[in-house]
Amino acid sequence: MLLLQFLISICVCAAGSPIEDGKWNPYKYGDSGKYIPTDEGKYIHIPNPYIHIDNPYDGGFGPYSHDYEPYVEAASQDVYRLVQKPPQEFNPFYKKGYYENNGIKILNQKHNYEEDKYDFVFETENKIRAKENAVLKNPNTIDEGIASKGFYEYIGPDGFMYRVDYTADENGFRPKLKRLETPYSGKWVLEKVNK
């Protein structure tokens, strides 16, 4: 019997509580329908001031003392420089006085000149060589011009062959340089200065 009374009281209490159906309920928000603010979620400031503790660091070993001895580098440090090792054979194209008496002879020379193109090639005894082919582009227009392609090369005083391949046209002069070894060129090596 007691159990029955307990169940009935629970049902009556549950039936008396309002249901949250999304509508305005005067029992919760008042009769005017205005918003009633609460302190729920309000920020409460708790002051916690910074307290400085004066405790300077001393390293645990007392004051720093400076060592006044200057730094001395190692005495056995090797120093090198870049030098050119002489070639096995002397460079005959820069022999003193050779060309003063004899002049420089042309070994080979050919050329062909026409109205809208030309080409030439030549070689001298001191290994200067050149070749060029050219053609007239856009004749009888405002863009008329010559487009050429070729190279020239020579052996320098250091025994290396210097060659310039180039193209010259409406985009300008565009060279490409090469430095080539010959039997007369020396090798660049590292030589120890302090022996």
Accessible surface in RSA format (square Angstrom, percent):
REM  Atomic radii and reference values for relative SASA: ProtOr
REM  Chains: A
REM  Algorithm: Lee & Richards
REM  Probe-radius: 1.40
REM  Slices: 20
REM RES _ NUM      All-atoms   Total-Side   Main-Chain    Non-polar    All polar
REM                ABS   REL    ABS   REL    ABS   REL    ABS   REL    ABS   REL
RES MET A   1   169.27  87.7 124.70  82.5  44.57 106.1 107.22  91.2  62.05  82.2
RES LEU A   2   146.71  81.7 143.32 102.5   3.40   8.5 144.00 101.1   2.72   7.3
RES LEU A   3   126.10  70.2 121.29  86.8   4.82  12.1 124.74  87.6   1.36   3.7
RES LEU A   4   100.35  55.9  97.96  70.1   2.39   6.0  99.30  69.7   1.06   2.8
RES GLN A   5   105.59  59.0  99.07  72.4   6.53  15.5  34.34  73.1  71.25  54.0
RES PHE A   6   120.44  60.3 115.14  71.3   5.29  13.8 119.87  72.7   0.56   1.6
RES LEU A   7    91.98  51.2  91.61  65.5   0.37   0.9  91.79  64.5   0.19   0.5
RES ILE A   8    97.05  55.2  95.76  71.3   1.28   3.1  97.05  69.9   0.00   0.0
RES SER A   9    54.97  46.5  49.08  65.5   5.89  13.6  45.27  96.4   9.70  13.6
RES ILE A  10    82.90  47.2  79.68  59.4   3.22   7.8  82.26  59.2   0.64   1.7
RES CYS A  11    82.26  62.2  75.46  84.2   6.80  16.0  27.19  68.9  55.07  59.4
RES VAL A  12    99.30  65.3  92.60  83.8   6.70  16.2  95.87  83.3   3.43   9.3
RES CYS A  13    93.19  70.5  77.37  86.3  15.82  37.2  32.82  83.1  60.37  65.1
RES ALA A  14    67.66  62.2  47.10  72.7  20.57  46.8  55.54  78.2  12.13  32.1
RES ALA A  15    88.82  81.7  50.45  77.8  38.37  87.3  63.09  88.8  25.73  68.2
RES GLY A  16    65.69  81.0   0.00   N/A  65.69  81.0  36.94 101.4  28.75  64.4
RES SER A  17    62.72  53.0  51.63  68.9  11.09  25.6  38.03  81.0  24.69  34.6
RES PRO A  18    76.26  55.6  47.95  43.7  28.31 102.9  59.23  48.9  17.03 105.9
RES ILE A  19   140.69  80.1 128.38  95.6  12.31  29.7 132.09  95.1   8.59  23.3
RES GLU A  20   118.80  68.2  89.45  67.7  29.35  69.9  61.30 118.6  57.49  46.9
RES ASP A  21    83.51  58.5  48.71  48.5  34.81  82.3  34.11  80.3  49.40  49.3
RES GLY A  22    82.65 101.9   0.00   N/A  82.65 101.9  44.10 121.0  38.55  86.3
RES LYS A  23   149.50  72.9 135.90  83.4  13.59  32.4  87.05  78.4  62.45  66.5
RES TRP A  24   130.69  52.4 103.84  50.3  26.85  63.1 108.74  58.0  21.95  35.6
RES ASN A  25    22.13  15.3  22.12  21.4   0.01   0.0   0.04   0.1  22.09  21.4
RES PRO A  26    62.70  45.7  56.43  51.4   6.28  22.8  56.64  46.8   6.07  37.7
RES TYR A  27   122.45  57.2  79.74  45.4  42.71 111.1  90.70  68.2  31.75  39.1
RES LYS A  28   107.29  52.3  80.48  49.4  26.81  63.8  54.26  48.8  53.03  56.5
RES TYR A  29    89.58  41.8  89.02  50.6   0.56   1.5  60.02  45.1  29.56  36.4
RES GLY A  30    27.58  34.0   0.00   N/A  27.58  34.0  25.17  69.1   2.41   5.4
RES ASP A  31   126.90  88.9 103.53 103.0  23.37  55.3  38.38  90.3  88.52  88.3
RES SER A  32    87.32  73.8  47.06  62.8  40.27  92.8  45.65  97.2  41.67  58.4
RES GLY A  33    45.90  56.6   0.00   N/A  45.90  56.6  14.08  38.6  31.81  71.3
RES LYS A  34   150.81  73.6 143.77  88.2   7.03  16.7  93.21  83.9  57.60  61.4
RES TYR A  35   178.76  83.5 150.29  85.5  28.47  74.1 122.09  91.7  56.67  69.9
RES ILE A  36    95.74  54.5  86.44  64.4   9.30  22.4  87.23  62.8   8.50  23.1
RES PRO A  37    94.42  68.8  79.13  72.1  15.29  55.6  79.34  65.5  15.08  93.8
RES THR A  38    96.42  68.6  69.15  70.1  27.27  65.0  67.62  90.8  28.80  43.5
RES ASP A  39   112.75  79.0  96.86  96.4  15.89  37.6  31.36  73.8  81.39  81.2
RES GLU A  40   161.80  92.9 128.04  96.9  33.76  80.4  55.74 107.8 106.06  86.6
RES GLY A  41    82.20 101.4   0.00   N/A  82.20 101.4  42.91 117.8  39.29  88.0
RES LYS A  42   140.46  68.5 116.99  71.8  23.48  55.9  75.56  68.0  64.90  69.1
RES TYR A  43   171.19  79.9 147.32  83.8  23.87  62.1 129.14  97.0  42.05  51.8
RES ILE A  44   134.08  76.3 117.26  87.4  16.82  40.5 120.24  86.6  13.84  37.6
RES HIS A  45   122.63  67.0 102.07  70.9  20.57  52.6  80.29  82.7  42.34  49.3
RES ILE A  46   139.03  79.1 123.96  92.4  15.07  36.3 124.69  89.8  14.34  38.9
RES PRO A  47   101.27  73.8  84.24  76.8  17.03  61.9  85.63  70.7  15.64  97.2
RES ASN A  48   137.70  95.0 108.10 104.5  29.60  71.3  24.75  59.6 112.95 109.2
RES PRO A  49   102.94  75.0  85.67  78.1  17.28  62.8  97.37  80.4   5.58  34.7
RES TYR A  50   180.27  84.2 145.12  82.6  35.15  91.5 127.08  95.5  53.19  65.6
RES ILE A  51   136.80  77.8 119.94  89.4  16.85  40.6 122.87  88.5  13.93  37.8
RES HIS A  52   124.92  68.3 100.21  69.7  24.71  63.2  82.13  84.6  42.80  49.8
RES ILE A  53   138.41  78.8 120.00  89.4  18.41  44.4 123.15  88.7  15.26  41.4
RES ASP A  54   119.84  83.9  91.18  90.8  28.66  67.8  26.99  63.5  92.85  92.6
RES ASN A  55   123.69  85.3  98.69  95.4  25.00  60.2  15.36  37.0 108.33 104.7
RES PRO A  56   110.81  80.8  86.67  79.0  24.14  87.8  98.81  81.6  12.00  74.6
RES TYR A  57   199.98  93.4 163.56  93.1  36.42  94.8 135.93 102.2  64.05  79.0
RES ASP A  58   100.40  70.3  84.48  84.1  15.93  37.7  39.70  93.4  60.70  60.5
RES GLY A  59    22.80  28.1   0.00   N/A  22.80  28.1  14.08  38.6   8.72  19.5
RES GLY A  60    62.45  77.0   0.00   N/A  62.45  77.0  32.79  90.0  29.66  66.4
RES PHE A  61   193.94  97.0 161.33  99.9  32.60  84.8 170.59 103.4  23.34  66.8
RES GLY A  62    39.58  48.8   0.00   N/A  39.58  48.8  23.84  65.4  15.74  35.3
RES PRO A  63   134.76  98.2 107.08  97.6  27.68 100.6 119.15  98.4  15.61  97.0
RES TYR A  64   190.24  88.8 152.38  86.7  37.85  98.5 130.88  98.4  59.35  73.2
RES SER A  65    97.58  82.5  77.58 103.5  20.00  46.1  47.33 100.8  50.24  70.4
RES HIS A  66   103.85  56.8  83.36  57.9  20.49  52.4  59.54  61.4  44.31  51.6
RES ASP A  67   101.46  71.1  84.60  84.2  16.86  39.9  42.91 101.0  58.55  58.4
RES TYR A  68   184.64  86.2 158.56  90.2  26.07  67.8 121.83  91.6  62.80  77.4
RES GLU A  69   143.11  82.2 121.03  91.6  22.08  52.6  41.81  80.9 101.30  82.7
RES PRO A  70   112.49  82.0  91.46  83.4  21.03  76.4 102.60  84.7   9.88  61.4
RES TYR A  71   195.27  91.2 159.50  90.7  35.77  93.1 131.57  98.9  63.70  78.5
RES VAL A  72   124.77  82.1 100.76  91.2  24.02  57.9 104.00  90.4  20.77  56.3
RES GLU A  73   111.64  64.1 101.32  76.7  10.32  24.6  31.71  61.3  79.94  65.3
RES ALA A  74    71.21  65.5  51.96  80.2  19.25  43.8  63.31  89.2   7.91  20.9
RES ALA A  75   109.85 101.0  67.84 104.7  42.01  95.6  78.10 110.0  31.74  84.1
RES SER A  76    99.23  83.9  74.07  98.9  25.16  58.0  55.46 118.1  43.77  61.3
RES GLN A  77   106.89  59.8  95.98  70.1  10.91  26.0  33.59  71.5  73.30  55.6
RES ASP A  78    73.02  51.1  51.66  51.4  21.36  50.5   7.47  17.6  65.55  65.4
RES VAL A  79    78.95  51.9  75.81  68.6   3.14   7.6  78.95  68.6   0.00   0.0
RES TYR A  80   113.82  53.1  87.14  49.6  26.68  69.4  58.46  43.9  55.37  68.3
RES ARG A  81   135.28  56.8 128.57  65.5   6.71  16.0  43.95  60.1  91.33  55.4
RES LEU A  82   113.15  63.0  89.30  63.9  23.85  59.9  89.30  62.7  23.85  64.2
RES VAL A  83    36.37  23.9  33.40  30.2   2.97   7.2  36.37  31.6   0.00   0.0
RES GLN A  84    60.31  33.7  37.10  27.1  23.21  55.3  13.32  28.4  46.99  35.6
RES LYS A  85   106.08  51.8 102.54  62.9   3.54   8.4  52.41  47.2  53.67  57.2
RES PRO A  86   102.89  75.0  91.05  83.0  11.84  43.0  95.71  79.0   7.18  44.6
RES PRO A  87    47.16  34.4  26.97  24.6  20.19  73.4  32.14  26.5  15.02  93.4
RES GLN A  88   173.54  97.0 135.74  99.2  37.80  90.0  64.96 138.3 108.58  82.4
RES GLU A  89    98.63  56.6  94.72  71.7   3.92   9.3  37.02  71.6  61.62  50.3
RES PHE A  90   137.16  68.6 121.47  75.2  15.69  40.8 126.29  76.6  10.87  31.1
RES ASN A  91    12.39   8.5  11.01  10.6   1.38   3.3  11.01  26.5   1.38   1.3
RES PRO A  92    51.06  37.2  46.20  42.1   4.86  17.7  46.61  38.5   4.46  27.7
RES PHE A  93    24.04  12.0  18.69  11.6   5.35  13.9  18.69  11.3   5.35  15.3
RES TYR A  94   106.62  49.8  83.47  47.5  23.15  60.2  66.22  49.8  40.40  49.8
RES LYS A  95   118.79  58.0 113.49  69.6   5.30  12.6  56.96  51.3  61.83  65.9
RES LYS A  96   195.81  95.5 163.36 100.2  32.45  77.3 114.82 103.3  81.00  86.3
RES GLY A  97    24.17  29.8   0.00   N/A  24.17  29.8  16.73  45.9   7.44  16.7
RES TYR A  98    89.09  41.6  80.40  45.7   8.69  22.6  58.98  44.3  30.11  37.1
RES TYR A  99    46.10  21.5  36.64  20.8   9.46  24.6  33.44  25.1  12.65  15.6
RES GLU A 100   145.45  83.5 106.64  80.7  38.81  92.4  50.02  96.7  95.43  77.9
RES ASN A 101   135.55  93.5  98.77  95.4  36.78  88.6  27.03  65.1 108.51 104.9
RES ASN A 102    78.99  54.5  52.61  50.8  26.38  63.5   9.70  23.3  69.29  67.0
RES GLY A 103    33.04  40.7   0.00   N/A  33.04  40.7  31.51  86.5   1.52   3.4
RES ILE A 104    86.32  49.1  57.06  42.5  29.26  70.5  57.52  41.4  28.80  78.2
RES LYS A 105   117.24  57.2 111.37  68.3   5.87  14.0  93.60  84.3  23.63  25.2
RES ILE A 106   104.10  59.2  74.93  55.8  29.17  70.3  74.93  54.0  29.17  79.2
RES LEU A 107   110.63  61.6  75.65  54.1  34.98  87.9  79.13  55.6  31.50  84.8
RES ASN A 108    60.78  41.9  55.48  53.6   5.30  12.8  18.31  44.1  42.47  41.0
RES GLN A 109   107.15  59.9  79.39  58.0  27.76  66.1  14.64  31.2  92.50  70.2
RES LYS A 110   134.32  65.5 130.10  79.8   4.21  10.0  78.09  70.3  56.23  59.9
RES HIS A 111   110.84  60.6  84.08  58.4  26.77  68.5  53.08  54.7  57.76  67.2
RES ASN A 112    63.84  44.0  59.91  57.9   3.93   9.5  19.96  48.0  43.87  42.4
RES TYR A 113   141.99  66.3 112.85  64.2  29.14  75.8  83.88  63.0  58.11  71.6
RES GLU A 114    92.21  52.9  66.76  50.5  25.45  60.6  32.49  62.8  59.72  48.8
RES GLU A 115   179.24 102.9 141.16 106.8  38.08  90.7  63.79 123.4 115.44  94.3
RES ASP A 116    75.34  52.8  73.63  73.3   1.71   4.0  20.36  47.9  54.99  54.8
RES LYS A 117    98.39  48.0  92.60  56.8   5.79  13.8  39.33  35.4  59.06  62.9
RES TYR A 118    55.20  25.8  52.72  30.0   2.47   6.4  34.99  26.3  20.21  24.9
RES ASP A 119    50.68  35.5  50.68  50.4   0.00   0.0   8.69  20.5  41.98  41.9
RES PHE A 120    54.93  27.5  51.68  32.0   3.26   8.5  53.65  32.5   1.29   3.7
RES VAL A 121    44.73  29.4  44.24  40.0   0.50   1.2  44.24  38.4   0.50   1.3
RES PHE A 122    62.02  31.0  61.35  38.0   0.67   1.8  61.42  37.2   0.61   1.7
RES GLU A 123    42.12  24.2  42.12  31.9   0.00   0.0   3.12   6.0  39.01  31.8
RES THR A 124    15.33  10.9  15.25  15.5   0.08   0.2  15.25  20.5   0.08   0.1
RES GLU A 125    35.78  20.5  24.98  18.9  10.80  25.7   8.81  17.0  26.96  22.0
RES ASN A 126    22.09  15.2  19.38  18.7   2.71   6.5   1.59   3.8  20.50  19.8
RES LYS A 127    77.37  37.7  77.28  47.4   0.09   0.2  31.70  28.5  45.67  48.7
RES ILE A 128    63.62  36.2  63.62  47.4   0.00   0.0  63.62  45.8   0.00   0.0
RES ARG A 129    88.74  37.3  88.74  45.2   0.00   0.0  11.95  16.3  76.79  46.5
RES ALA A 130    10.93  10.1  10.68  16.5   0.26   0.6  10.68  15.0   0.26   0.7
RES LYS A 131    92.33  45.0  91.83  56.3   0.49   1.2  35.44  31.9  56.89  60.6
RES GLU A 132    22.90  13.1  22.74  17.2   0.16   0.4   0.31   0.6  22.59  18.4
RES ASN A 133    76.78  52.9  73.89  71.4   2.89   6.9  26.25  63.2  50.52  48.8
RES ALA A 134     7.28   6.7   0.20   0.3   7.09  16.1   2.52   3.6   4.76  12.6
RES VAL A 135    73.87  48.6  73.15  66.2   0.72   1.7  73.87  64.2   0.00   0.0
RES LEU A 136    49.60  27.6  35.94  25.7  13.67  34.4  35.94  25.2  13.67  36.8
RES LYS A 137    76.90  37.5  72.92  44.7   3.99   9.5  49.27  44.3  27.63  29.4
RES ASN A 138    77.18  53.2  65.68  63.5  11.50  27.7  10.60  25.5  66.58  64.4
RES PRO A 139    73.41  53.5  64.70  59.0   8.72  31.7  64.70  53.4   8.72  54.2
RES ASN A 140   146.78 101.2 109.57 105.9  37.21  89.6  38.82  93.4 107.96 104.3
RES THR A 141    78.02  55.5  55.37  56.1  22.65  54.0  66.24  89.0  11.77  17.8
RES ILE A 142   174.13  99.1 136.72 101.9  37.41  90.2 145.71 104.9  28.42  77.1
RES ASP A 143   101.75  71.3  84.03  83.6  17.72  41.9  20.93  49.3  80.82  80.6
RES GLU A 144    87.09  50.0  61.05  46.2  26.04  62.0  11.63  22.5  75.45  61.6
RES GLY A 145    30.86  38.1   0.00   N/A  30.86  38.1  30.81  84.6   0.05   0.1
RES ILE A 146   105.23  59.9  81.19  60.5  24.04  57.9  81.83  58.9  23.39  63.5
RES ALA A 147    17.64  16.2  14.60  22.5   3.05   6.9  14.97  21.1   2.67   7.1
RES SER A 148    14.07  11.9  10.14  13.5   3.92   9.0   2.96   6.3  11.11  15.6
RES LYS A 149   140.55  68.6 138.45  84.9   2.11   5.0  81.10  73.0  59.45  63.3
RES GLY A 150    13.60  16.8   0.00   N/A  13.60  16.8  10.30  28.3   3.30   7.4
RES PHE A 151    20.55  10.3  19.69  12.2   0.86   2.2  19.69  11.9   0.86   2.5
RES TYR A 152    95.10  44.4  95.08  54.1   0.02   0.1  62.32  46.8  32.78  40.4
RES GLU A 153     8.79   5.0   8.11   6.1   0.67   1.6   0.00   0.0   8.79   7.2
RES TYR A 154    89.40  41.7  89.40  50.9   0.00   0.0  51.81  38.9  37.59  46.3
RES ILE A 155     8.07   4.6   4.11   3.1   3.96   9.5   4.11   3.0   3.96  10.7
RES GLY A 156     0.31   0.4   0.00   N/A   0.31   0.4   0.31   0.8   0.00   0.0
RES PRO A 157   104.22  76.0  82.88  75.6  21.34  77.6  83.10  68.6  21.11 131.2
RES ASP A 158    42.76  30.0  28.28  28.1  14.48  34.2  29.10  68.5  13.66  13.6
RES GLY A 159     0.38   0.5   0.00   N/A   0.38   0.5   0.30   0.8   0.08   0.2
RES PHE A 160     8.99   4.5   8.99   5.6   0.00   0.0   8.99   5.4   0.00   0.0
RES MET A 161    28.53  14.8  28.53  18.9   0.00   0.0  28.53  24.3   0.00   0.0
RES TYR A 162    45.89  21.4  45.58  25.9   0.32   0.8  31.05  23.3  14.85  18.3
RES ARG A 163    54.16  22.7  54.16  27.6   0.00   0.0   7.19   9.8  46.98  28.5
RES VAL A 164    16.76  11.0  16.76  15.2   0.00   0.0  16.76  14.6   0.00   0.0
RES ASP A 165    38.28  26.8  36.98  36.8   1.30   3.1  23.34  54.9  14.94  14.9
RES TYR A 166    25.38  11.8  20.25  11.5   5.12  13.3  12.74   9.6  12.64  15.6
RES THR A 167    36.86  26.2  36.75  37.3   0.10   0.2  19.87  26.7  16.99  25.7
RES ALA A 168    26.55  24.4  26.11  40.3   0.44   1.0  26.44  37.2   0.11   0.3
RES ASP A 169    34.95  24.5  16.54  16.5  18.41  43.5   4.33  10.2  30.62  30.5
RES GLU A 170   130.84  75.1  85.21  64.5  45.64 108.7  68.57 132.6  62.28  50.8
RES ASN A 171   106.97  73.8  77.70  75.1  29.28  70.5  22.02  53.0  84.95  82.1
RES GLY A 172    36.12  44.5   0.00   N/A  36.12  44.5  34.82  95.6   1.30   2.9
RES PHE A 173   116.43  58.2  90.42  56.0  26.01  67.7  90.42  54.8  26.01  74.5
RES ARG A 174   101.61  42.7  94.88  48.4   6.73  16.0  60.70  83.0  40.91  24.8
RES PRO A 175    73.66  53.7  53.19  48.5  20.47  74.4  53.35  44.0  20.32 126.3
RES LYS A 176   153.25  74.8 148.13  90.9   5.12  12.2  95.46  85.9  57.79  61.6
RES LEU A 177   123.97  69.0  91.18  65.2  32.79  82.4  91.18  64.0  32.79  88.2
RES LYS A 178   103.94  50.7  98.57  60.5   5.38  12.8  57.75  52.0  46.19  49.2
RES ARG A 179   107.65  45.2  78.37  40.0  29.27  69.7  40.24  55.0  67.41  40.9
RES LEU A 180    77.35  43.1  75.16  53.8   2.19   5.5  77.35  54.3   0.00   0.0
RES GLU A 181   105.68  60.7  78.13  59.1  27.55  65.6  31.31  60.6  74.37  60.7
RES THR A 182    24.15  17.2   9.35   9.5  14.80  35.3  16.37  22.0   7.78  11.8
RES PRO A 183    99.87  72.8  77.90  71.0  21.97  79.8  91.75  75.7   8.12  50.5
RES TYR A 184    38.26  17.9  37.11  21.1   1.15   3.0   5.76   4.3  32.50  40.1
RES SER A 185     6.91   5.8   0.11   0.1   6.80  15.7   0.00   0.0   6.91   9.7
RES GLY A 186     0.98   1.2   0.00   N/A   0.98   1.2   0.71   1.9   0.27   0.6
RES LYS A 187   105.35  51.4 102.75  63.0   2.61   6.2  79.94  72.0  25.41  27.1
RES TRP A 188   123.27  49.5  96.12  46.5  27.14  63.7  92.97  49.6  30.30  49.2
RES VAL A 189    59.91  39.4  54.73  49.5   5.19  12.5  59.91  52.1   0.00   0.0
RES LEU A 190   123.17  68.6  96.04  68.7  27.13  68.2  96.04  67.5  27.13  73.0
RES GLU A 191    59.06  33.9  54.73  41.4   4.33  10.3  16.36  31.6  42.70  34.9
RES LYS A 192    76.95  37.5  71.13  43.6   5.81  13.8  27.64  24.9  49.31  52.5
RES VAL A 193    80.78  53.2  56.32  51.0  24.47  59.0  60.75  52.8  20.04  54.4
RES ASN A 194    63.02  43.5  50.24  48.6  12.78  30.8  41.43  99.7  21.59  20.9
RES LYS A 195   199.24  97.2 124.12  76.2  75.12 178.9 107.18  96.5  92.06  98.1
END  Absolute sums over single chains surface
CHAIN  1 A    17479.7      14099.1       3380.6      10712.2       6767.5
END  Absolute sums over all chains
TOTAL         17479.7      14099.1       3380.6      10712.2       6767.5
